[in-house]
């Protein structure tokens, strides 16, 4: 193996998991598909021809699978060849280390190995939602294509699907509340202040009504999916706070019962919500203008708790969407960081902002 100046690498379980996927897939030469329960579909897999990394802008590294070896090229110039068994050994060592460590940590032995194969960063820089870029083959058609996949790991803390920010605030009109109660309710600073402020509002006989979104860009992105998507997500979010319902599947069921958009059946809410969470997984970001193109154009790769690496290819979108619905939940982020959960008055009317964040269970 060629000498390489070592570069220190530090990361958490999720970040090291991305490097684990890189090593594991090169060693296996294929990635198996997953069903809606994140179980391997043993007769469906995608052969991997090469993995492409661009750790430094303009320097394209290719890791090409060639029978029992991996050939490494730098800007199409041969660098070295390494046995796939060696990649497998180090992938397994890395998995053991990930399971044994916590927080942010360094792994000297793994670092030395990957530096030797020209990998100097745990996570290759990316401006989109893809974490790994591969040339894969469709076993049915023989067609090959470059595809970007987003990686989510079950080895550490459950990752987020939609991150909270000021852009993810939704605005609600508070009907039936006296303005002299605003300071009193905003003054509630208990450990469970979100629940307690909601309870105080409801105890006054007041009701919440969806009004608008805080960020025009996020609203516009949601309308790319469906013209009524801002209102639908707004109502689902409201029920999360008012009824303390957390899982996405339970929220969809409850929203369908309330039927705020007069759809008349649960299937419509479920179908549209699946499109929303799938878009969040593959490309949509709240504060960045979205053109509807999926940046992770290959799909999703998950690292299961047992180290199995499986893929949801966009060809199997229905399974992926069901997996997302069954395995995600709403949570309540920091009120101070994202400036929500405070009553305020404008033009004689009272409003409150609620924030959305969606995480894997």
KAHU-V407585 format. One line per field, one symbol per residue. ss: DSSP state (2 for helix, 1 for strand, 0 for the rest). phi: phi as a letter, one per 40 degrees, with the letter a starting at -180 (. if undefined). A space follows every 10 residues. Layout:
BEGIN
ss->???
phi->???
END
This chain:
BEGIN
ss->0000000001 1022222222 2222222201 1111000001 1111111111 1111110011 1111110011 1111001111 1112222222 2222222222 0000110222 2222220000 0000000000 0111111000 0001111111 1110000001 1100022211 1111100022 2222220000 0022222222 2220001111 1110022222 2222200022 2222222222 2220001222 2222222200 0000022222 2222222222 2200000000 0000000011 1110000011 1112222222 2222220111 1000222200 0001110011 1111101111 0
phi->.ccaccbcbb acdccccccc ddccccccga bccbccbgbc ccbbabcbca bbbbcbdgbc bbbccbfcbb cbbbfgbdba bbccccccdc cccccccdcc bagbabbccc dcccdcbgbb bcbcdacbcc babbcbbccc bgcbacbcbc bbbccbcdcc cbccaccccb bbcbcgbccc cdccccccbc cbcccccccc ccccgcbbbd babcbcccdc cccccacccd cccdcdcccd ccbfcbcccc ccccccccfc bfcgacdccc dccccccccc cbicbdcbdb bgcccccchb bbbcccgcbb bbcccbdccc ccdcccbbac abcccccbfa gbcabafgbb babbbbabbc c
END
